[in-house]
Amino acid sequence: MRRAALTTLLALLLPIAAYAHAFPDRSRPRVGATVKTAPHHVRIWFDAGLEALFCSLTVKNAAGQVVSEGRGHVVSGSHDRLLETTVKPLAPGKYRVYWSVVAVDGHHTEGHYMFRVGG
């Protein structure tokens, strides 16, 4: 009886573990925000640890030109949950952030969001 209960419990928990992907928890600048001062960095915090080797963060202007430097990196000492990139000096306008990550459990997620600089 006890073994059957344990087996049932494990069967219920396994599907939860299989869907453990890393998703953004918050970002700076925030999703859809208009900021008065251009940021020097774009940062996204995730809800799970990231595999640094397989993560990237790119920022593009309205013309589609890359304005970030490098491919971004996972910040050490952040429990491997913070992805960051440095951006060139940004003029007023619309920018789109593209992220792609692999969580420590091996699952890939990606997405994008927009922010504006200026009024």
JONOR-V220526 format. One record per pair of residues at least 24 apart in sequence whose ideal C-beta (glycine too) atoms are under 10 Angstrom apart, sorted by the first residue. I is the first residue (numbers start at 0). J is the second residue. D is the distance in Angstrom with one decimal. If there is no record, write none. Layout:
BEGIN
i = <I:I>
j = <J:J>
d = <D:D>
END
This chain:
BEGIN
i = <16:17:17:18:18:19:19:19:19:19:19:19:20:20:20:20:20:20:20:20:20:20:20:21:21:21:21:21:21:21:21:21:21:21:21:21:21:21:21:21:21:21:22:22:22:22:22:22:23:23:23:23:23:23:23:24:24:26:26:26:26:26:26:27:27:28:28:28:28:28:28:28:29:29:30:30:30:30:30:30:31:31:31:31:32:32:32:32:32:33:33:33:33:33:33:33:34:34:34:34:34:34:35:35:35:35:36:36:36:37:37:37:37:37:37:37:37:37:37:37:38:38:38:38:38:38:39:39:39:39:39:40:40:40:40:40:40:40:41:41:41:41:41:41:41:41:41:41:41:41:41:41:42:42:42:42:42:42:42:42:43:43:43:43:43:43:43:43:43:43:43:44:44:44:44:44:44:44:45:45:45:45:45:45:45:45:45:45:45:46:46:47:47:47:47:47:47:47:47:47:48:48:48:48:48:48:48:48:48:49:49:49:49:49:49:49:49:49:49:49:49:50:50:50:50:50:50:50:50:50:51:51:51:51:51:52:53:53:53:53:53:53:54:54:54:54:54:54:54:54:54:55:55:55:55:55:55:55:56:56:56:56:56:56:56:56:57:57:57:57:57:57:57:57:58:58:58:58:58:58:58:58:58:58:58:58:59:59:59:59:59:59:60:60:60:60:60:60:60:60:60:61:61:61:61:61:61:62:62:63:65:66:66:66:66:67:67:67:70:71:71:71:71:71:73:79:86:89:89:89:89:90:90:91:91:91:91:92:92:93>
j = <104:104:106:104:106:46:47:102:103:104:105:106:45:46:47:100:101:102:104:105:106:107:108:45:46:47:48:49:50:54:79:80:82:98:100:101:102:103:104:106:107:108:46:47:100:102:108:110:82:96:98:100:108:110:112:80:81:56:82:96:98:112:114:83:114:94:96:112:113:114:115:116:112:114:96:110:111:112:113:114:112:113:114:115:112:113:114:115:116:91:93:114:115:116:117:118:89:94:114:115:116:117:91:116:117:118:89:116:117:66:86:87:88:89:90:91:92:94:116:117:85:86:89:94:114:116:85:86:87:88:89:67:71:74:83:84:85:86:66:67:71:82:83:84:85:86:89:94:96:98:112:114:71:74:77:81:82:83:84:96:71:80:81:82:83:84:96:98:100:110:112:74:77:78:80:81:82:83:73:77:78:79:80:81:82:98:100:102:108:80:102:78:79:80:100:102:103:104:106:108:73:77:78:79:80:100:102:103:104:73:74:77:78:79:80:81:82:100:101:102:103:79:100:101:102:103:104:105:106:107:75:79:82:100:101:101:99:100:101:102:105:107:79:82:98:99:100:101:102:107:109:82:84:97:98:99:100:109:82:83:84:96:97:98:99:100:84:86:95:96:97:98:99:111:84:85:86:87:89:94:95:96:97:98:111:114:93:94:95:96:97:111:86:87:89:90:92:93:94:95:116:92:93:94:95:113:115:92:93:95:97:90:92:94:95:94:96:97:99:96:97:98:99:100:100:103:116:114:115:116:117:116:117:115:116:117:118:116:117:117>
d = <7.7:8.8:8.7:9.6:8.1:9.4:6.5:6.9:9.1:5.1:9.6:6.9:9.5:8.9:7.2:8.8:9.4:5.8:7.7:9.7:4.4:7.8:4.9:4.4:6.4:4.0:7.4:5.9:9.1:9.0:9.7:7.8:9.4:10.0:5.3:7.8:3.7:8.0:8.3:7.3:9.0:5.9:5.5:7.7:9.0:9.0:6.1:8.3:8.8:9.8:7.2:8.9:8.8:7.1:8.1:7.6:9.7:9.9:9.3:7.3:8.8:7.0:8.4:9.3:9.4:8.5:8.4:9.2:9.6:4.2:8.6:8.4:8.7:7.2:8.6:9.8:9.8:4.3:7.6:7.3:6.9:6.4:6.8:8.5:9.4:9.0:4.9:7.3:9.7:9.8:9.5:7.2:4.3:7.7:7.3:7.1:9.3:9.8:6.6:7.2:5.8:8.2:9.5:8.0:7.3:7.3:9.5:7.9:9.5:9.9:7.8:9.4:6.5:3.8:7.7:8.1:9.7:9.2:4.8:8.4:9.6:6.5:7.2:9.3:8.4:7.9:6.5:6.7:9.4:8.5:9.0:9.3:9.7:9.8:5.6:6.8:5.6:6.8:9.6:6.9:8.1:8.9:7.1:5.5:8.3:6.0:9.9:8.3:5.6:9.2:10.0:8.3:9.5:8.0:9.4:6.2:7.2:4.7:8.2:9.9:8.9:9.3:7.4:4.9:7.8:9.3:7.5:5.7:8.6:9.3:8.9:9.7:7.8:9.8:5.8:5.4:8.0:9.7:9.2:9.5:9.8:8.7:4.9:7.6:6.8:8.9:6.5:7.7:8.7:7.4:9.2:9.6:8.9:6.9:8.9:4.7:6.7:7.3:8.8:9.5:8.8:9.4:6.4:4.3:6.0:9.9:6.7:4.1:8.5:5.1:9.8:9.2:9.5:5.2:6.5:8.4:6.5:5.1:6.9:6.3:6.9:8.1:7.8:4.5:7.0:6.0:9.2:7.7:9.9:9.6:8.4:6.9:8.9:9.6:9.2:8.1:8.0:7.3:3.8:9.4:9.3:7.6:9.4:5.6:7.8:6.7:4.5:6.5:9.5:9.8:9.9:8.2:8.5:7.9:7.1:5.0:8.0:8.9:5.0:6.9:4.4:7.0:7.4:5.1:8.0:8.7:7.1:9.9:9.0:7.5:4.7:7.9:8.6:9.1:6.5:9.5:5.3:8.9:8.4:5.6:7.3:5.3:7.6:9.9:9.9:9.1:9.8:6.8:5.2:8.2:7.1:9.1:9.9:9.5:7.7:7.9:6.1:7.5:5.8:8.1:9.7:5.5:4.6:7.5:8.1:9.6:9.6:9.0:9.9:8.6:9.6:9.2:9.8:6.9:10.0:9.4:8.5:9.2:9.4:9.8:9.7:7.8:9.3:9.7:8.5:7.1:9.9:9.8:10.0:5.0:9.1:7.1:8.1:7.9:5.2:2.9:7.7:6.1:6.8:9.3>
END
